[in-house]
């Protein structure tokens, strides 16, 4: 439901309802594993600190709750999915239905409404592109559905999200480097030009935009963020945001939760856009300590997924590992950490896989 109302403004309401349902289950039914509480304690403390910091600096207690709801909903979705009876096949079927609906809407928007970068019901095409990353990874690695995966790749290129296409290419590279057989690698080498040609044709306008990348140094010197290609204004905007953070003495402590949110009443003065860089967003809101913890969490998550994938020879774990690695790459140029629609579905999938592992371990000890 959250995906289908992304533009309507009801996303936060759905998140609040979801969080409320979780707390009811937590009080009356759920028992959280101790190890999970231990790992997540730093997460709760960090979000709580950033929220408190925002209230102290900007005196906006009501709006700050918005960010708390978003991040806590990620944890809530994981726990609810962990204790649910939903299977991997069922959640992937739901994933497929959503992708088909959104794809159809995107085609309609392009053909009949003249949208150069259609997005379905997502806020923008970039969000849709990143939403496709785990789906592409699962199709490719778990189900070995190569033709549907190829069409998903073309769909991402059609949407015009360059970061999404690059993320999908990383998933493809990880698949070929670890999971593909020799003949599949040879076929992939032969088909790779087709991938690139198809993406280049669908994204020719985006590629042309990159010709002004040589103007980056000049724009940086003049602090001129407006105009130019998306990459150029991103780089200049990152510099302006960082300069403002240092100027306000927020480098070490951060400037509080939602400081990098465009709809925030205490949004940055240096930009009219969100960071389009999740690493910078975390630095802006959580400071250096939070940024260091964030990087460690990313590393630890990838390490554990890859380790389990190799140890158990699990295509499920490797698919999620490849998807997360690609998403972490996309975070350099995207606003992904705040994309509820992606994380709710992805964390549900991770919880279901993790539950399956725990059940196997308990049976082994019996």
N, C-alpha and C positions, 0 to 999 in steps of 0.2 A: 504493500500500500504506500509506503514512504516514497517509492520511486515514481508511482503514478501521480503523486501530488507535489512533486518536487518544486514546481513553479508556483503553486497556489499559496504558499506561506504556511501550510499546515504541517510541514515536516517537523518543526519543533514540538508541536502539539502531540504528534504521534510518538516522538521520542519520550515525551513526558508520560504519556499513557503507558508506554512500554516499560519505563522505569518504575512506574507505580505498580504495575502488575508484578514486576520482579520482586519488589520489596514485600508485597503481599505473600508471594510464594516463599520468600526468604523467611518471613516471620512464622508462617504456618506449616511449611512443608520442606523446603530445601535445607540441606546441611552442606556447607561448603567444605571441600577438602582442605586440611590444614596446610599442605604444601602450596596450594593455590593461593591461600590467604597470605602466606609468607612472601611469595613472589610478587603478589599484587599490592602489598602494603606500601612499597615505595611509590607505586603509581598513584594510589589514593593520597598519599602525603604530598606528592608533587602537584597534583591537580588542586588539592586543598590550599597549598602554599600559594600557587599562582592566582587562585581566586581571591584569597585574602589580600595578596599584594595588589591586585587590581582595585579592590575596594578601598584600601588605604591610600593608594596613589590618586585614583580617579573618582572615588566616592560614588560609585555606581553599583550598589549591591544587587539590585534587581536584574540588571542586564547581565551581570557576571554569571548568574545562575544558568544562563543559556549555554555557556561553555561547559559548565559542570555537568549539566544534563547530557550533553553530547558525549563527553568522554566516559561518564559513568554508564551510559547506555551501551557502549561497546562491551564493557565487562558484563553487564546484565544479559545481553544477548548471548554471550559465550556460555554463561552459566545455565540459562534457560535451555539452550540448545544441547548442552551437555547432559542434562537430566530429561530431555525429551525422548520420544520414541521415533523421531524422524530419522529415516535412513539416508545414506549418501545419495542413493539413486533418486529418492523423492525430492531432495533439495536440489539436485542437479536438474531434474525435470522442471522444477519451478524456475530455476535459473534459465533454462532453455526457453520456456514460455515467455519470460520477461524479455529476453534478448529478441525473440521473434516479434513481440508486440512493439518494442521500441524501434526495431529495424524497419518495420512496416510504417510506423509513424514518421520516421526519418525520411523514408523514400517519398511519402506523401508531402512532407514539408518541402522537400527539394523540387518535386515535380509541379506541385500546384500552388505553393506559396513563395517560391523563388528564394528559399533560404540557401545561401551558398554553403553554410556549415550547419546542417540540420542536427538536432539533438534529441528528438523525441520529446519525452516529458522531463528529461534532465535539464538542469539550469543552463548548461552549455555543452557543446560537443566534446570538450575535453573530458568532462565527467563521464560521458557515455563511453569514450575511448578507453579510459582507465577501468571502467566497469567490465569491459570485455577481456581484460588481461587474464584473470583467473579462469574465465570460461575457455579461452583459447588454450591455456596451459593444460586444463583438464581434458579437453577434447584431444589434444595432441599426445599427451603422455599417458593418461589413464585409459582412454577409450580408443586411442590410435585412429581417430577419425580424421584422416589427413585432408580430405576434400572439404568437409565442413569447416575445418580449421583454416584452410586457405581462404574460404569465403568470409570468415570472421576477420581475417587479416585485411582483405579488400574492403570490408565494411568499415574498419577502423580508418583506413586511408580515405575512404569516401567521406567520412565525418570531418576530415581535415585536421585531426589532432596529431601533430608531429611527434609529441612526446609519447602518445599512445602507440604509434607505429614503431618507434624505437624500442619501447618496452616489449612489444610483441616479438621484435627481432631478437631481443636478449633471451626471451623464453625459447625461441627456436634454436638459438645457439646452444643453450644449456641442454636442450633435448638432444641435439646432434652430438654434443661432446660427451654425453654420458649414456643416454638411453638408446640411441639409434644404432641399428646394425650397419655393417659396412655398406651393404647395397643401398640402405636408406640414405646414408651420407652421400653416396655417389649421386643418387637421384636428387637429393637436396642441392648439391652443387650445380647440377644441370638446371634445376628449376629456380635457383636463387635469382638469376637475371629476370625471370618472369615475375617474381615477387617485387623486385625493385622497379621493373618497368611498369607494372600495374600500379604500384604505390606512387611512382613518379607522375604517371598520367592523371591519377585522381587528385594528386596534391600539387599540380604544377604551379598554381598560384602561390601556395605556401613556399615552395622551393624558390620562386623568383624573389620573394620577399627577402631572402637571406643575402642577396647581393649587396645590401648596404651594411653588412657586418664590419666592413672596413672603417665605418664611421664611428665605431664604438669609442675609440680613444678620444675623438673630438667631442662626442656627446658627454662622455664622462667628465672631461675638463670643464664643460659648460653646464653640467648638471641638467642636461636637456633630455627628459625622459619621454616626452610626447612624440608621437609620429614614429615612422620607421617600422621595421619588422618587429614581430613579437619578441624575438631574441634580443634585439638591441634595446628595446624599452625595458625588458626584464632586467638586463644587466645594469642599466643606469638606475632603475628603480631600486634594485638591491643595494647599490652603493648609497643612495639617498636614505634608505631606511636604516642601514647600518650606521651612517653618520648621525642620524637623529637619535638612535639608541645610545651611542657613545656620548653625544651632547647632553642627553638627559640623565647621564650616569646610570643607565640601566643595563650595562653590559654584563655585570656580575649577578645582579638580582633579577633581571628581567623587568618588563613593564606591566606584567599581569595578564591574566587570561583574557582573550578576545581583543587584545591590543592590535592584533594584525587582522582583525575581521572588519571588512568594509562597512558593515551595518552597525558597527560599534559606535556609541556616542563619544568614545575617547580614542577613535582610530588615529593612526599616524598623521601628522601634519604634512609629511613629505611626499605623500602619494595619493592618488585617487583610485588606485587599484590594490587588491590584495597582493601579498608577496609573490605568488606563483613560484614559491620555493619553500617547501615544508621545513627544511633545515634552518633557513633564516627565520621562519615563523616561530619555531621552537626557541631559537635564540632570543628573538624579540620578546616573547611572552614568558619564558622560563629562565632566561639567563644562562650563563656558562655552565653552572652545575646541572641544571635541567637538560641542557644541550648534550653534555657528556653522558648523562644517564640514558638519554634518548638514543644516542649512537651505540651505547653498549647494549641496549635492549634490541636494537635492530641486528647487531652482530650475533647476540646470543640466540635470538629466534632463528636466524638463518643457520647457525651452527648446529642447533638441536635438530632442525628439520632435515638438514643434509645428513647428519649422523644417523638419525633414525631411518632415513631413506636407504642408506647404504647397508646398515646393520640388518634391517628387515627385508631388504630388497623390495621396498614398497614404492609402487608408482604413484600412489596417492600422496605420500609425503614428498616425493620428488616434484610432483606437479605443484604443490603448494609452495615448496622451496623456490622453484623457478618463478612462480607468480609473484611471490614476495620480493625476490631479488629484482624483478622487473619493475615492480611498484616502487621500490626504494630508489631505483634509477630515475623513474618518472618524478619522484618527489623533488628532484633538483629543479624542475621547471614547472611543477604543478601544485595545485592546492588539493592534495589527496588526503592528508591526515584528517581533514574535516569533512570528507565525503562519506556521510553516514550510509548511503545506499550501498556503497562498496563494502565497507567494513562490517556492517551487520550481516550481509550474506557470506562474506569470506570467513568471518569469525564463527559463524554457524557451521560452515564446512570443516573448519579446523577443530571445533569442539566435537563434532561427530566422529572425525578420524581419531582424535585423542581418546574419546570414550571407547572406541573399538580396541585401541591399543591396551587400555587399562583392563578391559574385560578379558582380553587374551592373557595378560599377565596374571590376573587373579585365577583363571582356569588352570594356568601352568603350575601354580602353587598348590592347587587342590589335589 
